[in-house]
Amino acid sequence: MKPYLWLGSIVLLLTGCQTARPLYYWGNYENINYLAYAKPDKATLDVQREKLEEDLQKAAGNSLTANPGLHAQLGYVYFQLGRVDDAIKEFTAEKSLFPEAATFMDRMIEKAQGTAAK
Amino acid sequence: MKSNPFFLFLAAMLLGGCATIPPKDYTLYRQSNPRSILVLPPVNESNEIIAPYSMLTTVTRPLSELGYYVIPVVLADHLLKENGMGLPAEMHQAPLEKLHSVFGADAVLYITIEQYGSKYQVFASNTIVKARAKLLDARNGTEIWQGRVDFVAQGQSGLLEALVTQVLNKLVDQAHMTATMASIQLLTMPGQGLLKGPRHPEYGKPSP
């Protein structure tokens, strides 16, 4: 298949037509993750927190499910900022929305609680 | 005209459309039936340092939209690094049962980037992302899928423009955009990519 034929389907996939409506709301998640690796000075923890919180608000405002991983990532940003309680809240939210995350989120919650106990 | 072999060939091409590659055998895939996927940071065979993390941060969306739960990629990467695996190549060597017990994912996606970045020519530049990937059942190690992608995005920028820093910066992002396209093609192309997962409304229906 020629790349440009494929591009058409990608555009359809990304914009979502009637038959393929996206399952989730996608805001800054993937971009901010990329920036955090590629240009860390442009994606400080505070910038990440702001962008991810904005995603959650927008998803909720549009009655859409925020993308899987968003609560977990925001929780991790809170954790790195020392906001342990907020971190645990987000890890728990990820787990209850996506039970597939339970094993990993339990580990993250344990880790956060360990920090809090110190 | 009927007996003209060239015409027959042409007709076959037209009728066949772009479905020149036979669809993959998904027997083992269906047996494994993964719900969640851990994506390890890709091994980098290109010269571009950012390539693995460019590609890693583009796979969550296509995989999630296919109906899988993707273990949050940044958290997984950081946890592996904290556990002494500084490089993707080391992460790819990690015992599967260990990955399964830590992350709880049903399957692990291993990606290797073969080529990443732009090639400048006098009148145009091509941005290429070439990669291969395999999906292993994390519970028993069975390879349930493998695929490859060779994505070329053609740009208009010429060699002279490319010398301007600003344009160069733009081209770096163009490489990331190309990686985004490459990931979508690699993972979602019907008959070649992954099947629809449990969170997709068409999960379990026969693929077109």
Interface residues (C-beta under 8 A of the other chain):
Chain A: M1 K2 P3 L5 W6 L7 I10 L13 P22 L23 Y24 W26 Y29 E30 N31 N33 Y34 A36 Y37 A38 N67 P68 G69 A72 Q73 Y76 E94 F98 E100 A101 A102 T103 F104 R107 M108
Chain B: C18 T20 I21 R35 S36 I50 Y53 S54 L56 T57 T58 T60 R61 P62 S64 E65 G67 Y69 V70 I71 P72 V73 V74 L75 A76 H78 L79 S101 V102 F103 G104 A105 F151 V152 A153 V172 H176 M181 I184 Q185 T188 M189 R199 H200
